[in-house]
Amino acid sequence: MINLNNSLIPLLFQAKDSLQQFKLLLNQKNAKLRQKFDPHSSVTDLLKEKSDFIDEILNCGWHHFLGEHAQQLCLVAVGGYGRRELFPYSDIDIVVLLDSEETEPYQEALGNFFTFLWDIGLKPGQSVRTIAECVDAAINDQTIMTSLMEIRLLSGNAALYEAVKLQTAPDKIWPSAEFFAAKMEEQHLRYAKYHDTAYNLEPNIKEGPGGLRDMQVIAWVFKRHYNSSTLKELIKYDFLPESEYAELISARDILWRIRYALHLLTDRSEDRLIFDYQRDLAEQFGFSEGMHEYNQDVERFMQFYYKTVHGLERLNEILLQLFSELFVGDIACHQTILNGKFAVINGYLEVADDQVFEQEPLTLLEIFLLLQQDSSLKGIRARTIRLIRKNLHLIDVEFRKNKTANRLFMEIFRQPGGLTHQLRRMNRYGILAAYMPCFANIVARMQYDLFHIYTVDEHTLFVIKNLRRFSLEKHLDELPFCNDVFLLIPKPEILYIAALFHDIAKGRNGDHSTIGEDIARAFCLQHDLSAHDTKLICWLVRNHLIMSMTAQRKDIGDPDVIHEFAQKVGSPEYLNHLYLLTVADIRATNPELWNSWKDALLKELYGKTHSTLRRGLPNPVTLAERMRENKKEAHDELLKLGIAEPVIYQAWRHASDDYFLRYSADEIAWHTIAIASSNENDLPLVLLRPQTQSGSAEVFIYTKNEGSIFSLSTATLDQLGLTILDARIMTTTDNYVLNSFQVLEQSGDPIKDLFREVHICNALRNNLKHREIKLHKNIHRQSRQAKHFPIPTSIEFHTDHLGRHTIMELITTDHAGLLSKIGRAFLLQDIHLHSAKITTIGSRAEDMFYITDQQSQAITDPTKQELIRMEILNVLEADD
């Protein structure tokens, strides 16, 4: 074992196996630092110790390889290494400064130096530049300027080091005001990448809002203007009081400890706090002690993290606002008296004096209303933000019952603009949680599933943001139909309040929708909403999931399903509100979950329900009427396309009435043309329409019924990496199948490539013809997060309202070949599958299968149902 005394490092170059000796030395040092790490203690000394150790290796290597040129050139550290903040797997960024463009005398020596660093495993980020090249690069790229601000001399010609510092100083390039503006633009783009929220369930602790990069921005901007060497000088220049400086350093220390632990846990430079690591980190940081409920330890750890970044976000906002006044605003300050309580200073609201909130507590709400009513205001001044935080205790039981406070709060929701921005501010400053203790319950609360990617409070604010976008013409191109429906909403505040409460009871024992309804009712009564508005809000909170559940899990082509849903909704007014809330909710859950298929499904359900309500609930469309309408519409369309009437009826001769009920007129016309132009030798017939009215692609299969068609088809589609959204299975009286599948690419996008369409059809036709699946690699991807959310398999049986089918409801973890396995189980149990509603949310499969026995009778015998259940469990477990 090598003695870690740094003075012995130069001797290692004399060893025959010097590279191995240096690798061993590095490994020993890293092991020693790993051993020293304690999640409950500051890592500041560990970061510096690693940095100093690397300094010694680079210094010795520099002199060994550069020899006589060692003092001619200059070796400097930049970036995090320049700050002496080396985490276990941090980049080691270095720059070699040249005294001239002539590099030939020492080019080989430099090459050997860099090769040595790579050979021993340091993997440096390296660049070689003259002073002029450094300056030019910095002028053209503020990120290079930022890196050079943290330059630190390691070895060599100190005059070159001083020259770089001098020529990149603010009086030469990037004056502090310009640098500040560039950093603000960079932060804006960085925030947008993370959807402007720190409350992702898998946050990036370095780059995400409220992360370490926010603190670095503060340090860079401050250093550029004041040439400061430490953040403690923020106190000296009256930017922060001692208490907030301590909060800032404490937040940095926590994030440093988490980042250090992440690097050690993953053995790489990892800054994403993903599900894979959260439980291990929760245990390391002491959140697993005494925890018995699944995920409770992770929830406590993540709330610890969120509260840390919440504080850092607020301090970042305060400091950057103060910097803005210094660098961009008029030093003399433009001040306008707004009223006796507030003034406007450089566009920011400021209290008239420090006692305003104590003397008039209601101004804690009024200030946000004033911001909404004057769009020229940029925000709240730093001093006033501090006073808001200091006076949160004034929002007590008496305050919450004060009718003037209630009117102010409702007035915020009734304003034509600024609602989302002010609610975010109110949440950030603690106002929402203080005014609504029920909201405090969802702040920083994780949602343990595979489709919500935000904390509950952040998701709620995103829902309100989405609803607001439906009211704005500038967002008309996103979802124009939603904008049209929004015009029918007489009181938008009803929608916003319903959104505020729709998930308010998450994390409580029981059904969050029904508990939330009670909480919403109490709020409405306290805030003197009318009986009509109260009833509508409470209904929306209780039923906010029924539209998405109906659209995705029931056959909305069935008039009885539409009639049943219309009965639950009751009126066009309720339908309009529910539709908008549903769309906003899905889009705020996870941007990747929304696709053209869901959009089309919800629009179709809205349209059919609206028509039913307009006709009046006592007069629903009968099945016979619907069948006649579809048949006539398809017949007329085919005649227009030049298809002779005898050809049409020949193609339809074996189709059942059910066929004309379950397919739309345009689908029937498409099928008819294909079937009429084919013969027995063409089978199996496989067609694909890349873009249907529903936003997905439709795959249609027509062939002789041989039992395993569904299993073979779904296995092939799955192997091709397609997501199956819907399946309709039809058998004609002469034993042919007409099966159709609505599919999207696994990314949620439609199929856009002609070659891809042809490949899908050929693969399906070939597999159906030869009745086998070739063992190609399945490109269906299961999400990385799925293993952290085990979904127990649940199988339930229900009889549909007409008694025609048994509905088998399956909930399980989605995986490659799932539908094929279900099809195989049905085949083994002599089950006839009529249709399937496929819903996959993240890695959770929630599928509905409409089945009968071979005599087309519903399966009501509990013994037979149990046999089916056991068969499905067997095929699922057999392949696991």
N, C-alpha and C positions, 0 to 999 in steps of 0.2 A: 504494500500500500504506500502511496506517495504522501509525504508530509505536505500538508496544505499551506505551509509557510510560503508566502508569495515570493520571498527573496530567492527561493530555490528554482523559480520558474526559468530564469535564464539558463540554468544548468541543463534543463531538459533538452535544449537544442543540441547538446553534445552527445546525447544518447543515440545509439544506433536505431532504435525503434521510437524515435522522438514523437512521431505522429500518434502512435498508440499511447505513449506516455501522456501526451496532452489530452487525448480523448478520455483516458482514465482520470486525469486530474479534473476535467470538466464534470465527469459523471460523479466523482466523489464530492465535488463542491455542490452540485445540484442535490445530491442525496442528503448532504448535511443541511442545506437550506430547507429541504422538504421536512426533515426531522425537526427543525426549529419552528416550522409554521404551526401556529395555534389560531384556529378560527376566531377565538375570543380576544386576541391581542393584536395590536397594530402591526402592520407589515412594513411600515416605513423603513425600519432598519434593514429588513431583509432585501428590500428593493435596492437600497444603497449598497449593501454588502455585495449583491450580485453585480451591480454596476462597477464597483471598485475592483472586483476580481477580474471582470472582463477588461477593464482599463489596463490592469497589469499584464495580461496576456497580449493585448494589442500593442502596448508599449514595447514589451520585450521583442515581439515579432517584428515591429517596425524597425527597431535598431538592428536586429539580426539580419533582416533581408535588405533593408535600404542602405546599411553601412554608411559610407561617406555622404550619401544623399539624405540621410535622416534629418539633418538640420537645415537642409536646403528646401525641402517640402514641408508640408504641415498636415497632420492627421487630426481631424476634429470629429466629435460626436454630435449628432443632431437628433431632433425629435425627442421621444421618450428617453432614449439613451442619453441625450444631451441634458435632460432634466434629472438624470440619475434615478430613473423610475423603471427598472428592469424587472418585469414579472418573469415567472419561470420560462415562458416561451415567447417573450416579447421580441420584436424585431430589433436587431442591432444595426442601427443606421449610422453610417460613417461617410465622411467626405474627405478626399485628399485634395488639398489646395496646392496648385502649381504656381511656381514663380514665373513661368513663361509657357508659351504654347509648344515649345520644343521639349518633347518627352523622350526622345530616343536614348539619352544617356542612362535613364533609370526605368525605362519601360519594362525591361525584363525583371528587374528587382521588384517593381510594383506588382507585376503578374505573379511572381513567386509568393509575394506577401498575401495577395488575395487567395491564391490557390491553397496556401497553408490554412487560412481561416476556414475555407470551405471543407478542406480535408479533415479538419478536427471537429467539424460539425457545427460551426457557429452560424453559417448561412447568413452573412451580413447583407444589408441593403447598402450598396456601395455606389459612389459616383466620384469621378475625377474631373476637376474643373479649375480653370484659372479664376482669378478674382473677377475679371470682366465677365466671364461666363456665368459665374454665380449671380452677379448683379443683374445681367440680362434675363436669366431664368427667373429670378425673384420678381423683376418688373412685370414679366408676362404671366406669372402664376403666383397668386397670393398664398397658395399652400406651400410653395417652396420658400416664400418669404417667411411664413410662419415657422417652418422647420429651421431656417437659418437664425431666427430669433433665439432659438434654444441651443445655439452652437456652444460647444465646450471644448477647450483645448486638451488634446490627449498627448501629443508629442510633436516635436519638430519646430519649424520656423514660426515663432510667436508673432513676428511682424506680419505674416500673411493672415493669421487669425485676427489680429487687430485691424488689418486693412479691410477684411470682410465686414467686421462689425461696424467700422466707420462708414463704409460705402453703402451699407444697407440700413443705415440709421434713418429715422423718420424725417430728418431734415434733408435727406438725399432722395429717398424713394418711399412710397407708401406712407405718407403722413397719417397720423393717427385717425383723422376723420375718414379718410378714404379706406384705410384698413378696417375700421369699424364697420363701414357700410358693406365691404366685401364679406366680412365675417357674418354679418346679419343675413345677407343673401344666402350664404353657404348654410347657415343654420336653418333658414326657411326651407331650403331644398332637402336638407337632411331630415327635418321634422316630417315633411310631406311623404318621404319614403316610408315612414312608420305611421302613416295616417294621422299625424299630428297628435299622437297620444303616447304616453309612457306606460299605459295600462293594457298592453298586449299580454296575453297569458304566457307567451314565450318571448320576453323582452330582450333587447340587446343592451347590456349594461354599459357598454362603451358609447355606442353611436345613437341609441334611442333618446327621445326627449327625457330630460331629467337625469341622463346618464353622465358618465365621466367626461364626455366631450363637452357638455355644457359648462362644467367647471373649467376645463381647459380654455374654452372661449373667453370666459371671464378673465383668466390669467393672461392670455395673449393680448387682449384688448387693453387691459390695465398696464401691462408691461410696455406695450408699444407707446403709450402716452407718457407714462411716468418713469420708464426705464427701471421699474421696480424689480427687486430680486426675490420678493416673497409676497404672498397674498396677505400677510399680516399688515402690510402697508395700507390695505383697504380701510383699516381702523384709523391710521394716521391721517388719511385724506378725507375722513368723515363719510365714507361710503357705507360702512357697516359699523354698528355698535359691537362691543365685545361679545355680547350674547349671540348675535347672528353670525359673527365670525366663527365662534365656537360651534354653532350649528352647521355651518358650511364645512368646516374641517372634520366634524364628526360624520357627516354624510359621505365625504370623500373617503374617510377611513373605512366605513362600512362597505362601500362599493369596492375599494381596493382589496379588502379581505375576501369578499365574494369572488372577485376576479382572480385573485391568487388561488383560491380553492378550486375554481373552475379549470384553471390551467393544470393544476396538479391532478385533478380528477380525470381530465380528458387526455393528458399528455400531449397537448397542442395549444396553440394560441386561440382559445375559444372564448368568445364574449357573449354568446347567446345562452340565455338561461332557459334552455328547452326542457320539456317534460322529462327527458331521459336522465337529467342531472338533478332535478329539483328535490327528489326524495333523499338522495345521498347528501345534498347540501343541507337540507332541513335537519338531518341527523347530525351532521358535523357541527352545525350552529346551535345545537341543543334544543330543537323544537320537537323532538320525538319523544321526550320524556313524559310518561304518563298519558300519551295519546293512544286511544284505543280505536277511535273511528277511522275508517279508511280515508286517507287524504287529508285528515285534520292537521297533521304535522306539516304537510306541504303548504296548506292554506295559511297557517300561522307564519311560516317562513316567508311566503310570498307577500303577505300583508306587511311584514317587517320591511321587505324590499320596497314595496309600493309607497309606504309612508316615508321612506328615506328619499326616494326620487321626487315625491310630492313636495317635500321641503326644499330640495335642491332646485326644482322647477320654479318655485316661488322666489327663491333668492336670486336665481338667474334672471327672472323677469324684473325684479327690483333693481339689480345692479346694471343690467343692460339699459334700462330706462334712464337711470342716472347717468350712465355713460353717454347715452343719446343726447341728453340735455347738454352735456359737457362738450361733445364733439360736433354735434349737428345743430343744436339749438342756440339761441342767443344767450350768451352768458348773463346778460342783464335781466333775462327772464321777462317774457310778455305775460302780464297778469291782468285778468279780467274778473271783476267781481260778478258772480252769477246770482247769488242771493245772500242772505245773512249767514248761511251755513257753508256755502261752497264758493270757491274761486276756480278759475281756469288758468293754469300756468303752462305755457308752451304746449297747449292742447290737451293737458292732463287735468283731471279733477283733483282738487286739493281741499281739504277741510279748512274752514276759516281759522280755527284754533284747535288745540289738542283736546279740548273738553266738549267738542260738538257731540260726539257719540254718547258721552256720559250724560249730557244735558238733554239730548233728544235722541234716544235709542232708535226711533223709527227711521232715522237717517241711514241706518245700516242697510235698509232696503231701498230707501229713496235714491241713494247714490247710483244704484244700478238702473233704476228707471230713468234718471237724468241722462245716463250714458246712452240709453236706447233712443231717447227723444232728440238727441243732438248727434247726428252722424259725424260731425266734424271733430268730436272728442276722440282722442286716441286711446284713452284708458284712465286708470286711477294712478295718481302720483305715488311714488315709493313710500313717502312718509305716511300717506293715508292708508296704504295697504297694511303697513305695520300697525296703525291704530285700529284698523278693522280686526286684525288678528288679536290684538290686545283686549278688545271689548266684546268678543264673542259671547262672554258670559252674560251679557245684558239680554241676549235672546233666550229668555227663560219661559216658564209656563205662562206667566202673565203676559209677556210679549206675544206669544203664539196665539193667545186668546183675544188679543187686542184687535178690534174690528178695523181700525185704520191700517194696522199692519197687514191684516188679511186683504184689504182692498188694494194696498200697494203691491202685495205679492201677485194678486190676480191681474193687476194692471200691467205688470211685466209680461204676462202671457198674452195680453190683448194688444200689445204694440205691433205695428205693421212690420217692424224690422228689429234686428239686433238680439233676438231671443237666444239663439244658440251661443253667441259670444258671451252674453251676460250670465247665462246658466253655467257656462264653463268657468267664468270668473268666480261666480258664487260658490261653485264646488271647490275650486282651487283655494279660495280664502276661508273655507269652512262655513260659509253662510247657509248653504243648503242643508248640511248636516245639523246645524244648530237650530234652524227654523223647522226642519222636519226630522225629528229623531228617527223616524222610520227609514229615512234616506240614509242616515248614518249607518244603518245595518247593512247596506249594500255597497258602501264606499270601500274600494279595494277588495271586494269579495270576488274570488275566483269562481268560475263555473266549470265543473268537472265533466266535460263532454268533449266530443271531437268536432263540434261545429261552432261554438262560441269562442272567439279569439280575444275578447276583451273582458275586463272586469264588469260586474253588473252595472255599476254606476256609469262607467264609460259607454257601455252598450246602450243604456237608457238615453244618454245625451246624444248618441249617434242616431237613435230612432227619431228624436225630436228634430235633429238637424235634417234628416231625410224628409220628414214631413214639411219642414220649412222650404226645402228645395222645390217641393211640388207647387209651392205658391209663387215661385219666382220665374219670370219669363226667361231670364238668362240661362236657366237650366232646362228649358223646354225640350231640348234635343235629347235629354237622357231618357225620360219616360213621359212622352207627350200625353198618353192616355191618363196618367195620374194627374198631370196638370189640368186636364179637362175636368176630371172628377172633382178636383180640389175646388174648382169654381162653384161647385154645388154645395160647398160647406159654408153655412151662414156664420158659424162661430168657430173659427179655427182653434181657439183656446181650448175647446172641448177635446179636440184631437190631441193637443199638446199635454193636457192634464192626464188624459187616458194613457198616453205614452209614458208620462212621468211615473205612473203607478202600475204599469202592466207587469213589471217584474219586481215590484217593491218588496214582495214577501219571499224572494229567493233566499234560501239558506235557513228558512224556518221549517219546523216540522209540519207536514201537511201539504195540501194542494196550494201552490203559490197563487193560482188564479182566484180561488175562492177566498183565501185569506186576504189577498190584495184587494178584492172587491169590498171587503169590510173596511179596510184601511182607507180606500178611496171614498167610501160613503161618509166616513167620519170627517174627512177633509172637506168634502163638498158641503156638508152641513155647517161646519165651522166657518166656511168662506161664503155662506149665504147664496150658493148657487140654486137656481130654480129646481123644482121637483123634476121637470122634464130633463134638464141638463144633467142633474145628479143621476137619474135613472140611466141615461145614455152612457155616461162615463163609467158607471158601475158595470153595466152590461158589457161594454167594450173590454174592461179589465178582466172580467170573468171569462169572456169568450174570445180573447184575442188570438187563440190558437185554432179555432174551429174552421176558419176558412182555408188555412194552409193544410190542415189535416184532411178536410173534405177533398180539396183539389188534388192532393198527392196520394191519398190512400183509398179513395172511392171512385167508382165509375161515374164520372160526371156526364157521360153520354146517356146514362139511365135517367129518364124523366122523374122517376120516383125519388132518386137521390137528390135531384135538384129541388123537387117539391118539399122533401124533408128539410133540406138546408134552408129553403125560403121560409118555411114555417118557423124555424129557429130565429131567422133574422127579422122577419116580420114586416119590414118597410124599406123603401128605397133609401130613406135617411140613414137608417142603421147600416144598410149595405154599403153606402158610400163611405161612411166613417170606418167600417170594418175593413173594407178593401184597402184603403190608404194606409191604415195602421198595419195591416198584414204585410204589404209590400215594404214599408219602411222598416218593419221589424226584421224581416228576412235579410234585407240588404245591410242592416246594422249588426247582424249576427256574425257574418264573415263575408267580406266582399266576393270571395271565390264561390260562395254557395248560390249566388244569383246567376241565372242563365236564361236564355231565350225560352227554354222549355217551361220553367216556373212562371215566367212572365206570361206566356201564352195560356197556360193552365188557369192561372188566376183570372186573366181577362175573360177566358171562356166561361168560367164559373160565374163571374160577375155578370156577364152578358145574359146568360141563361136565367140566372136568378132574378135579374132586373126585369126580364120579359115575363117571368112567372108572377112576380109581384105586381107588375103593371096590369096583367090580365085579372088578377085577383086570386087569392089562394083557394077559394072553393072550386075553381075551374082549372085544374092542372091539365097539361097536355096528356092525352092517353097514349099508351104504347102503340095502339093501332094507328092513331093519327100521325104520330112521329114516323112510323114505318112507311106509311103512304107518302108523306112529304119527302122523305129521303129517296124513296124509290122513284118518285115522279121527277124530282130534281136531277137525279143521276141519269134517268131515261132521256130527259130533254137535252141534257148536256151532251150525251153520246150521239144523239141524232144530229146536233149542231156540228159535231166533229166528223160526221159522215159515216157513222156506224149504222148499218142497216138494222131495222127492228128485229128481223128473225135472228140475226147474229147476237143481238143483245139478249133475247129471251133464251137462246140456246146456251149462252154462258151462264145465265141465271137459273137454269132449270133445276139444279139440285141445291140451290142456296136456300137456307132456312130463313124464316121471318127474323130470327135473331140477328142474322147477318146484316139486314137492312136497318136494324136498330142500332147496332154497335159501330157501324162505320158511317162516316159522313158521305155526302153525295159525291164530292170530288174524289174521295178514296175509292168508292164503288166504281166510278167511271174509269179510274186508273187501272184498277184490278181487271175490270171487264175487257178493256182493250188488250191487256196482256194475255188473259186467258183465251180470249177469242182468237188471238193470232198464234197460239201455240198448239202443239199436238202431243200425244203421249211420249214421243221420242225426245221432246224438249225438256221433259221433267227430270229432276225438280226445277221449277221455274223460280228464279231468284231475281228480284228487282230492288232498286234502291232509288229513293227520291231524296236528294241531299238537303233540301230546305222545304219543309212543309209549313202549313199555317201555324203549327204548334211550335215552330222554331227549331225542331229537331229533324233528324233524318228518319225516314221510314224505310224499313227493310221488309219486303213482302215475299212470302214463300208460298208457292202453290205446288202441291205434289200429292202422291198417293199416301194415304195414312198408313204408317208402319210403326206406330207406337212411340218410337224414340225420337221423333222429329224435334220436340221441344228441347230435350236434353242435348241433342247434337247441335242444335242451332245456338242455344245459349252458351254452350261450351266454346263454340267457334267464335262467337261475338266477343266473349270474354277474353279468349286467347288473343284476339286482334286488338285488345286494349280499348274496347268500346264500353260505355256505360249504358246499360239497358234501363230505360225509364218507364216503359209500359209494354205490355204484351197482350195481344188479343189472339185467342186460339179458337178457330172455328172448324168444325168438321161438317162436310156436306152429307146429304142423304145417300150419296153413292160412294162415301168413304174417301173423299179427298180432303186435305186440310188447306185452309186459307189462314196462314199465320202472319201476323204483322208485329214488328218490334219498332218502337220509337227509341232511337239511340243518339248519343252524342259522343264526341271524343272524351276521354277520361278527364281532360282539362276543363270540360264544360263547354267547349267550342263546337260549332257545327262541323260537319265533314265538308272540307272545301276543295280538296284535291281530286281531280278526275281519276288519276291513277289509283288513288286510295279507294275510291268508289268501286272501280273495276276489280281491284284486289279483294275487297270484302265479298263481292258477289261471287267471284271465282272460288274463293276459299270455302264459302258456305255451300255452293253447289257441289263442289268436289267432295266435301265431307258428308253431305247428305246422300250423294250418289253412292259413295263407297261405305257409308254407315260407320265411319270411324274418324277419330281425330288424330291427326299427325302430331307427334310429340315435339312440337316446336316450343321454344321458350315463350312462356306466357308473359305478355308485356303489361298485363293488369298489375298495377302497383298498389300495394297496401301501404297506408301512411305510416310513417315512423312513429307517430303518437299512439297508434292503435293499441300497442301492447300495454300502454299505461292506463287504458280505460277498458278493462275486461267487461264484455257485454254477455251476460248469461243468456243462453238460448231459451226463448219462451215461445210456446206454440198454443194458440187458443183457437177454438172453433165457434162460429156464430152462423145462424141461418139468416139469409137475406130476407127483407121485408115481404117479398112475394113467395118465399118458400121454394124458389126454383133452384137455388144453389146453396151450398155450404161455403161460408167464407172462412178460410184458414189464415190466421194472422201469425206471421213469423217475425220475431225480433231476434237478431243474432249479430255477430261480428261479420261484416262484409269481407269476403276473401275470394280469390280466384276460383272460378268454377262453382260458386254457390248455387246458382240457378240450375246448372246442369245436374248437380247432386239432388236437388229437390225434384227435378223432372224424373230422375232415375228412381227415386223413392215412390213417386206416383205410379210409375210403370210397374214396379214390383207389387204395389197394392191394388192394381187394376182401377186406378183413379183417372177420371176424365177431367182434364184441365180446360176450362173455358176461357178464362182471362186472368191476368195478373197485373197488379199495380205495384210497381217497384219503386221504393223510396230509399235512397241511400244518403245519409247525412254524415259526412266525414267517413268513419268506418263503421257506422251503425246502420245495419240493414233493417228496414221496417217494411216488409212485403205482405201484400194481401193476395191470396189465390182463391179464385172462384171455381169450386170443384163440384163434381157429382160422381155417382157410381157409373158403371158402363151402361146402365139403363136410363141415364140422365135424371136420376132422382137425387135429391139432396141427401147428404150423409148425416143422419141424425142419431144413429146408434152409437152410444158412448163407447162401446167395446171396439167398434170399427175405428172410431176417432182415436182411441188410445193406440191401436195397432199402427195407424198412420203416423202418430206422434213418435212412437218408438222407432219406426222405420226411418223417419227423417233424422232423428237423433243418432241412429246407428250409422247412416251414410255420412253425416257430418263428422262424427268422431272417428270413423274408419280412416278418413283421409288426413286427419290432423297429425 
